[in-house]
Amino acid sequence: MDAGNTSAIISATAGISGVLLGNTFVALKEWLINKSKRQKDTAYLAIVVASHLDRFANGCMHVALDDGTEEGRPAGNDGEYAPVAKPPEFQPLDIDVEWRVLPQKLMYPILRLPDQREQIQNRLAGIAEFDNDYPDHTEYFWARRRDYADLGLQTSNLARQLRKHAGMPLEEPKPGEWCRDEELRDVIKRIDNARAAYELRLANSAIKPPEVLTP
């Protein structure tokens, strides 16, 4: 191979290497810019959406604590137990954030929260339609309070996961301080215990032998 060909090959190789290196630098620069934007979008989304989730969880807690009374008396007319707390609203798609920066396993359950709320409301409507437990409406309030307590816990957990995903500090209550999640868990426990006791009484009354009437 003569010197001219060698020089041409070296020049071509250098040119190709220069193009490849240049393209690599451009791609790396774009990747860094996109990464920075994604991090900023994620941080902004976490700050805004976590706040909405917390408000929704607080609204769920108010419903979970609503036993149909107001100031210690039935909230309805003529001694009837009636809801006081209004079910909270959460419309994630109305929030102006870039949802696509979230992983599917986190985005999906957040966007499903309105559907879960609607399912609860539909279930409660069905219970209310066939409810003959006037004026207490025990089953209705058990279902309403427990379902919203569970939804509030799910929402609180999603807010925690979102903050963790974005690298935000997690604010946990100190020992002895009031805790929303503990309050919600207590509601579920109390209702489950009350329902279990009620079903046990029904079972015992069903197997109780009939009274023998003496002549």
NORFENCOR-V139098 format. One record per residue. SS is DSSP state (@ for helix, = for strand, . for the rest). PHI is phi in radians with two decimals (999 if undefined). D_LAST is the distance of its C-alpha to the last C-alpha in whole Angstrom. Layout:
BEGIN
SS|PHI|D_LAST / SS|PHI|D_LAST
END
This chain:
BEGIN
.|999|130 / .|-1.38|132 / @|-1.11|132 / @|-1.14|131 / @|-1.13|128 / @|-1.07|127 / @|-1.11|127 / @|-1.17|125 / @|-1.12|123 / @|-1.09|122 / @|-1.13|122 / @|-1.14|120 / @|-1.08|117 / @|-1.11|118 / @|-1.12|117 / @|-1.10|114 / @|-1.08|113 / @|-1.11|113 / @|-1.11|111 / @|-1.08|108 / @|-1.14|109 / @|-1.11|109 / @|-1.10|106 / @|-1.11|104 / @|-1.09|105 / @|-1.12|104 / @|-1.11|100 / @|-1.14|100 / @|-1.10|100 / @|-1.11|98 / @|-1.09|95 / @|-1.15|96 / @|-1.13|95 / @|-1.12|92 / @|-1.11|91 / @|-1.10|91 / @|-1.13|90 / @|-1.09|87 / @|-1.12|86 / @|-1.17|87 / @|-1.11|85 / @|-1.15|82 / @|-1.10|82 / @|-1.12|82 / @|-1.03|79 / @|-1.08|77 / @|-1.11|78 / @|-1.28|77 / @|-1.22|74 / @|-1.06|72 / @|-1.13|72 / @|-1.11|71 / @|-1.12|68 / @|-1.10|67 / @|-1.15|67 / @|-1.15|64 / @|-1.10|63 / @|-1.12|62 / @|-1.12|61 / @|-1.08|58 / @|-1.11|57 / @|-1.06|57 / @|-1.21|54 / @|-1.10|53 / .|-1.59|52 / .|-1.44|51 / .|-1.77|47 / .|1.52|47 / =|-2.01|48 / =|-2.49|51 / .|0.99|52 / .|1.42|48 / =|-2.20|46 / =|-0.93|45 / .|-1.40|49 / .|-1.56|48 / @|-1.43|47 / @|0.99|44 / @|1.34|42 / .|-1.52|43 / .|-1.32|44 / .|-2.46|48 / .|-1.05|50 / .|-1.95|53 / .|-1.35|56 / .|-1.51|58 / .|-0.98|58 / .|-1.28|62 / .|-1.93|64 / .|-2.56|67 / .|-2.11|69 / @|-1.06|72 / @|-1.28|74 / @|-1.47|75 / .|-1.49|76 / .|-1.44|80 / .|-2.40|80 / .|-1.60|82 / @|-1.12|78 / @|-1.21|80 / @|-1.35|81 / .|-1.52|78 / .|-1.20|77 / @|-1.00|74 / @|-1.15|72 / @|-1.80|72 / @|-1.14|73 / @|-1.04|70 / @|-1.15|67 / @|-1.17|68 / @|-1.22|69 / @|-1.47|66 / @|-0.99|64 / @|-1.06|64 / @|-1.13|62 / @|-1.15|59 / @|-1.08|59 / @|-1.13|59 / @|-1.09|56 / @|-1.09|54 / @|-1.10|54 / @|-1.15|53 / @|-1.12|50 / @|-1.15|49 / @|-1.09|50 / @|-1.15|47 / @|-1.13|45 / @|-1.12|45 / @|-1.13|45 / .|-1.92|42 / .|-1.44|40 / .|-2.04|37 / .|-1.58|37 / .|-1.52|38 / .|-1.74|39 / .|-1.39|39 / .|0.92|41 / @|-1.04|40 / @|-1.08|41 / @|-1.05|44 / @|-1.26|45 / @|-1.04|44 / @|-1.13|46 / @|-1.08|49 / @|-1.16|50 / @|-1.20|50 / @|-1.10|52 / @|-1.30|54 / @|-1.14|54 / @|-1.15|55 / @|-1.13|58 / @|-1.11|59 / @|-1.14|59 / @|-1.06|61 / @|-1.13|64 / @|-1.08|64 / @|-1.15|65 / @|-1.15|67 / @|-1.09|69 / @|-1.16|70 / @|-1.09|71 / @|-1.14|73 / @|-1.10|75 / @|-1.12|75 / @|-1.07|77 / .|-1.53|80 / .|1.32|80 / .|-1.51|79 / .|-1.17|78 / .|-1.68|74 / .|-1.65|72 / .|-1.83|69 / .|-1.11|68 / .|-1.31|68 / .|-0.95|66 / .|1.62|64 / .|-1.40|65 / .|-1.11|62 / .|-2.32|62 / @|-1.03|61 / @|-1.14|60 / @|-1.14|58 / @|-1.07|56 / @|-1.17|55 / @|-1.13|54 / @|-1.14|52 / @|-1.05|50 / @|-1.06|49 / @|-1.12|48 / @|-1.13|46 / @|-1.21|44 / @|-1.07|44 / @|-1.15|42 / @|-1.14|40 / @|-1.17|39 / @|-1.11|38 / @|-1.14|36 / @|-1.13|34 / @|-1.16|34 / @|-1.15|33 / @|-1.11|30 / @|-1.10|29 / @|-1.12|29 / @|-1.16|27 / @|-1.23|24 / @|-1.29|25 / @|-1.72|24 / .|-1.19|21 / .|-1.14|18 / .|-1.14|15 / .|-1.21|13 / .|-1.60|9 / .|-1.47|6 / .|-1.51|4 / .|-1.17|0
END
